[in-house]
């Protein structure tokens, strides 16, 4: 479950990065 949260957080961060650019 912890790994899933980490993966989700990474995806969310990537989405924010792509959203800014």
C-alpha positions in Angstrom: 0.0 0.0 0.0 2.8 2.4 0.8 4.4 1.7 -2.6 1.1 2.5 -4.3 0.9 5.8 -2.4 4.5 6.7 -3.5 3.7 5.8 -7.1 0.5 7.9 -7.0 2.4 10.8 -5.6 5.0 10.6 -8.4 2.3 10.6 -11.0 0.6 13.6 -9.3 3.9 15.4 -9.3 4.5 14.6 -13.0 1.0 15.9 -13.8 1.8 19.2 -12.0 5.1 19.5 -13.8 3.5 18.9 -17.2 0.6 21.3 -16.3 3.0 24.1 -15.6 4.8 23.7 -18.9 
